[in-house]
Amino acid sequence: MMDVLIQILAAFTGTTAFSVLFSVDASHRIRCGLIGAMGWSIYLLIDHLSGMPLFATFVSALMLTVLSRRMAVSQKTPTIVFLIPGIFTLVPGAGIFYTAYYLFFNQPQQAMIEGFGTLKAAIAIALGIAASYSVPASVYGWKRDSETWYESDKRKS
């Protein structure tokens, strides 16, 4: 249990730090950290329940995107401000590293195995994001699909 709490705290810290690197406004950095921590929590839960890391990656990317879209509406900020730092915890960085490592040390078969696993994880993330964006924007709080929150606010004033 303590290991899980440490992982979630590390996800929060890493996501918050990445939001600083990504030049997110200081007022949104804690929210980015919370979204990243929630995404990693979802990943851990789904992976524990299903034993399928790719499915857990897909579901957590889907939920991260939903959370980012909701946060974007509530904070009147573009979704990408929360999504890019939030997705940081799911990016298969170790797989990319080991693919390059095995290529560098002339182990093409091992590099192909690592590269294929990394590609599958990246596709799961992309499909999770795409699935969330297939939901109409009105579900997240926009007035109409073709109208963003700031366009509707301009018309009111």
C-alpha positions in Angstrom: 0.0 0.0 0.0 2.8 2.4 0.9 4.4 1.7 -2.5 1.2 2.8 -4.3 1.1 6.0 -2.3 4.7 6.7 -3.1 4.0 6.1 -6.8 1.0 8.5 -6.8 3.0 11.1 -4.9 5.9 10.7 -7.4 3.4 11.1 -10.3 2.0 14.3 -8.8 5.6 15.7 -8.3 6.7 14.6 -11.7 3.7 16.1 -13.5 3.9 19.3 -11.5 7.6 19.6 -12.4 6.9 18.9 -16.0 4.2 21.6 -16.0 6.9 24.0 -14.9 9.1 22.9 -17.8 6.2 23.2 -20.1 5.7 26.8 -18.9 2.2 26.3 -17.5 0.9 29.3 -15.6 1.7 28.9 -11.9 -2.0 29.0 -11.0 -2.6 25.7 -13.0 0.5 23.7 -11.9 -1.1 22.0 -8.9 -4.2 21.1 -11.0 -1.8 19.6 -13.6 -0.1 17.6 -10.8 -3.5 16.4 -9.6 -4.6 15.3 -13.0 -1.3 13.4 -13.5 -1.6 11.7 -10.1 -5.2 10.7 -10.9 -4.2 9.3 -14.2 -1.5 7.2 -12.7 -3.9 6.1 -9.9 -6.3 4.9 -12.6 -3.5 3.2 -14.4 -2.4 1.3 -11.2 -6.0 0.3 -10.4 -6.9 -0.9 -13.8 -3.6 -2.8 -14.2 -4.0 -4.4 -10.8 -7.6 -5.5 -11.6 -7.1 -6.6 -15.2 -3.5 -7.5 -15.4 -3.4 -5.9 -18.8 -1.0 -2.9 -18.9 -2.0 -1.8 -22.4 -5.7 -1.7 -21.4 -4.8 0.2 -18.3 -2.8 2.7 -20.4 -5.8 3.1 -22.8 -8.3 3.7 -19.9 -6.0 6.0 -18.0 -5.3 8.1 -21.2 -9.1 8.3 -21.8 -9.8 9.4 -18.2 -6.8 11.9 -18.2 -8.3 13.5 -21.3 -11.8 13.6 -19.8 -10.3 15.2 -16.6 -8.3 17.7 -18.7 -11.3 18.7 -20.8 -13.4 19.2 -17.7 -10.6 21.2 -16.0 -10.1 23.3 -19.1 -13.8 24.3 -19.1 -13.8 25.1 -15.4 -10.5 27.1 -15.6 -11.3 28.7 -19.1 -8.0 27.4 -20.4 -7.1 25.3 -23.4 -7.2 21.5 -22.7 -3.6 21.0 -23.8 -2.5 23.0 -20.7 -3.7 20.1 -18.5 -3.4 17.2 -21.0 0.3 17.4 -22.0 1.7 17.5 -18.4 -1.0 15.0 -17.2 -0.1 12.4 -19.8 3.6 12.6 -18.8 3.2 9.7 -16.4 2.0 7.3 -19.1 4.6 8.0 -21.8 6.7 4.9 -22.3 10.1 6.6 -21.7 11.9 3.5 -20.5 10.8 1.6 -23.6 12.1 4.4 -25.8 15.4 4.4 -23.9 15.8 0.6 -24.0 15.0 0.5 -27.8 17.8 3.0 -28.4 20.1 1.2 -26.0 19.7 -2.1 -27.7 20.1 -0.5 -31.1 23.3 1.2 -30.0 24.7 -2.0 -28.7 23.8 -3.9 -31.9 21.1 -6.1 -30.4 18.4 -5.6 -33.1 16.1 -8.4 -32.0 15.9 -7.1 -28.4 15.5 -3.5 -29.8 12.6 -4.7 -32.0 10.9 -6.3 -29.0 11.3 -3.1 -26.9 10.3 -0.9 -29.8 7.1 -2.9 -30.5 6.1 -2.7 -26.8 6.7 1.0 -26.8 4.7 1.5 -30.0 1.8 -0.4 -28.5 1.8 1.8 -25.4 2.0 4.9 -27.6 -1.0 3.7 -29.7 -3.0 3.0 -26.5 -2.4 6.5 -25.3 -3.4 8.0 -28.7 -6.5 5.9 -28.9 -7.5 6.9 -25.3 -7.1 10.6 -26.2 -9.0 10.1 -29.5 -11.8 8.3 -27.8 -12.3 11.1 -25.3 -12.3 13.7 -28.1 -15.0 11.8 -29.9 -17.4 12.9 -27.1 -19.1 16.1 -28.0 -17.7 19.3 -26.4 -21.1 20.1 -25.0 -20.7 17.2 -22.5 -17.8 19.0 -21.0 -19.6 22.3 -20.6 -19.2 24.1 -23.9 -22.5 25.7 -25.1 -22.4 24.0 -28.5 -19.9 21.7 -30.3 -18.8 24.4 -32.7 -18.5 27.1 -30.0 -15.8 27.4 -27.4 -16.3 28.9 -24.0 -14.4 32.1 -24.8 -16.5 32.7 -28.0 -19.8 32.4 -26.1 -18.4 34.7 -23.3 -17.5 37.3 -26.0 -21.1 37.4 -27.3 -22.6 37.9 -23.8 -20.6 41.1 -23.2 
